[in-house]
């Protein structure tokens, strides 16, 4: 099927959906029975983080350009570990890269246990070896010495699907794992900025309001379903919902999503920045920051925290910890200790589920 896609014969990837209403929405989004433009190789559903998923129309040329630029950045073609669902762009691109490289991917369940991961990597051939994971998978692997050692034998481990907590990055580095942070989405044929630097042919622009736009051959040919305003209205470019800055070295730093920003007391707080500060507290294993309505402030900053085993933490302790590196406005005003954080798609933290749960 991937060969057909790269030869320009279009495919619409089905996405599993247990809820009949969700399945109906996806069918409408992907318009599986409708005609597809000749240059479109595949239609992939977006994650639907902020509403109904959209069908990104990826061209065969764009998919191939992404795969070739990835191999160019990583040091050459190789064999790939498939640990993400193929109906998500990250997993789909593993298949595309494998075809372009002339290799066969080695599959392991997305919810892999350490033993499965180790055996899958052991079963890969010689030459260069790569994996594409999300941060939650990497975090799970790091808790098992065998799995961490197996990943350390890979030439590169791409991490995408959302921001990576600071603690996970540090643990991966200590374990000798060659982590490459990727930024991109379904609309850009997956990750197109690696460690802040665009892949060959990719362009990055940041608007005056901080909104990131991505351009180049990997950008999709629009959506299957109409969206207003159209983020593809500038041909060859996709205007994201992300906020970022370009530092003095020219590297892109993603701060967070525009719609996740918390407006509190007339000031704006980006959850990702607060999460990075919270993650450095020894009692915090995982965390998510979000805003809930507040009569006086408009919104107040709330933290949901999974504590490290046998640890405990108070709101006052976390406020003091955050205020040591960030303005007092960013310090959480409410704390919820949870057993686990809700996730969606391929591992993204579901902030909206937390807002619904604790917003009252």
N, C-alpha and C positions, 0 to 999 in steps of 0.2 A: 504493500500500500504506500509506503514512504517513497519507493522508487516511482510509483505513479505520480505522487505529489510533485516530486522534483522534475518529472518530465512534463508537468503542466496539466495533468489530469486531476481535476479538483476533487477534494474529499471534504465532507463535513463530519467532524469528529463528534460522536455521541458522548454525552456526559451522564454517568449514572445518577439517577434521582429517585429516591424512595417515595417522596411525596408527589402524588399525582399532579397537584397544582404546580409544583416546581418543574416537573417533567413537561407540563404543558407550556410553561413560560419559556423553558429552554428550547422546545420545539419551535415556538414562535420566533425566538431570538435567532436561532441558527437557520431557519427557513430551509430545512433539508430538502424539500421538494421543489424549490425554485431554481431557476437557472443561475449559474455562476459565471462571472466574467472569465474570459479565456486565460488571463494572466494570474488568476487566483489559484493557488495550489491547495490551500486548506483553510477552513473556517474553524477557529478555536474559540471556545467560550471564555470570557473573562471570569474572574473570580466572583464578581457580583458583590463585592464588599459593601458597596453603598446602595444597592438596589438590584434590579433585574439584570442578570448577566447580559453582556453584549457579545455579538459574534465578530471577532476580529478577522478580517479577510487578509490572509498572509499570502504573498506571491511566492511562486517557486523560486524566483531569482532572489528574493529577500531572504528566504530560509537558507538557501545555499550560501549567500553572502555572509550570513551570520555564522554558519558552521565553519566556513573557510577562515573568517577573521578570528574566530575562537581558537582554532588550531594554530594559526599564525601567532597569536598572543601567547599561547601556552608552550610553544616550542615544537610544534609539529603534530600530525595526526596520531591517534592512538586508539586504544580500546576503551569503551565506556562502561561504567556500572550504571544500570538502570534501576533506580530506587524510588522513582516518583511516577505517578500515574501518567500514562502516555496521552491522556486526554487533556492534561495540563501542559502549558507551553514548555516548562522546564523538562518534563519527561519526553515530550514530543521532540524537542531539539536533540536529546540524547540519541534518538533514533535517526534523525536527520544527519547528525554528525557521524554516526556510525556508518551510514551509507556513503557519505562523502569520503570517509577515511578508508572504506573498503574493509571494515571490521564488523564483527558481530557483538552486540552488547551482551553483558551478563546481567540477568535480572535478579533482583532480590525484593521481597515484599516491602512496601513503603513503611510498614510498621515493624521493620526488621528487628529481630532480637540479635544480640551480639554474635551468637554462634552462626546464625545465617549469614551475617555480614562477613565474618571471617572466612567461611567456606566459599562464599561467592567471590571474594577478592582472591583467595587462593586458586580459584578455578580460572582466573583470567590469564591470558597468555603473556609472552614476553613483550618487550617494547614498552612504549609509553602507555600509562594507564591513568584514567581520569574518572572522577565521580562528580555528580551534581546532586546536592542535598539541600534541605532547608535547615535552619538553625536548630529546630527541635530535634531533628535526627542526629545532628552532630553532637548536641548536648547529651543525648542518650548514649551514643557510642563512646563519648569521653568518660562515662561512668563505668566502663568495662575496659580493663587494661588490654585484653586481646583485641577488641574492636578498635581501640585507639591505635594500637601498634599496626594493625592491618591498614588503617587509613593513612598512617604515616609512611607506608610503603608506596602510596599513590603519588604520581608526579604532580597532581593538583586536585584539590577538592573545591569545586565551585559551591558557594553558599548564596542562595537567593531566596525569593519568596517573602522578603521583608527584612527589617533590620536585625542584626545579630547582637544579642546582649554582650556588653563589654566583657563580662566574666567568661563567657563561652570562647570568645576570641583569644583571651589570654591563656585559657586552659589548652586550647588547640595548639597554640604556639609552643607551650611548654612540652606538649606531647610530640612535637616535631612534625605536625601535620601542615602541609603546604596549602593553606586556605587562601582562596581568591574570592573576595566579596564581589558579588555581581549585582547590578541594578538594571532593571528593565521590566517589561511586562508583556502580556499577550500581544499588545498593539505594536511592539517593537521586535517581534519574533524572539522574545525572551531577553535575557541579559545582554546588554549592548555597551555597558560601561563597567569595566573591571578595575577594582581597587581605585575608583575615582577617575580612571582614564578611559575615554571612549575607544571602542574597537575601531579597526581600520574602516574608514568611510563614514563613521558615525559622527554626528555633530551635536553639541550640547549648547543650549542657550538658557539663561535665567532672566526672566522679565524683571521689571522694576519692582513688582510685588513679591518677587522671590519664586514665582512659579517656574518649574522646569519644563523645557520643551526639548524634544529629541528629534533629530533629523537624520536622513541618510537612507541607504538602500534597504535596511531591515524594517523600515516603517510600513505598517499594514496599509492596504488600499481601502481604508475606511471600514465602517461597520456594516453588517448585514441589516441591522435594524436602525432606523433613524434616531439620532440623538441631538438634542438642542441644549446648549450650543454645540456645534460640531467641532471636536478637538482636532480634526484633520483639515480644517478649513484653509490652512496654509499648506499648499501641496508639498508633499515630501516631508512634512513635519507632523509631530503629534504633541499636543499640549497636555501635559500630565496634570494630575491633581496633587502633585508633590511640591514641597517647598525645599529649596536648596540654595547653596552658595558655591561659588568657584573660588578656591583659595589662591594664595599668591603663587603657588606652583602650577596652577591651572587645573587642579584636580577638583572634581565635583564632590561636594559633601551634601548628602540628603538629610535634611533636618526632620522631615515628617510630612504627613498629608495635611493639605489645607483644611479639609473638613474635620480633622482630628484636633485642630487648634482649640484651646480653651480660653475663652474671654472671661477674665476674672478681675473685677475691680477696675475695669477700663484698660487692663493690660492683657497681652497675649502670651500664653504659655504653651510650648510645644511638648506634648507628652514624651516623645522619644528622648529629649534632653533630660527630663526628670527621671525617666527610667534608667538612663545611663548612670545618673548620680546614685539612684537607689541601689543599683546592681553592685556597687562597690561596698555596700554595707555587709559585714560578715554573716548576718542573720538572714539575708535575702537570697533565696535560691532563684526565684523568678518573680517578675512583677509586671504590672500593666497600670498605666496612668490614664485617667479619663476625666471628663467633666460632667457634673450633674447640676441641675438647676439650683440656684440659690437666690433667695429674695433680695438680699443685700448686695451681693457681688455680681449677680447675673449668672455666673457659674462658679462652682468651687472645685478645686483640684482634689481628686480622690485617687488613692492607690489601692490596688488589689495585690496582695503579696502571698507567695508561697514561701514559707520559711525553710531554712536548712534544717535537716534532722536534729532533733533535741534542742533546737534554738527557740527563742521567743523574742518579740520586739514590740515596742509601743509606738504610738503615733508621735509622741513627744521626741522619742529617740530618732525617728526617721525625719521629722521636721528639722531637728538640729543638724542631722547629717547632711540633708539636702542644702540647707541654708549656709553650710560651710563653703559650698562651691557655686551656688546659684543664688539669684535674688530671692528674698523671703517670699515673694509672691508665688514662686514655683513650688514652695514646700507644701506637701499634701495637707489638707485640712480634715481629711477623713481617711481612715484605714480599715480595710477588710482583709483579714487573713483567710485564705481559701486553700483547699486541698490541691486544686489544679486550676489553671487558667483555661477558659473556653477557647477553642480554636476552630477555624473553618478552612476549607480548601485544603491546601497542602501544608498547613501548619501556622497560618497567620493568626495572631491573637485576635479574638473577636471582641473589640472594644464595645460594640453596640450591644452585645449580649450582656456585658457588664453594666452598661448604662441602664439597660432595661431592668436588670436585677437589683441594682442599688440606687436607681434614680429617684425612687419614691422617698 
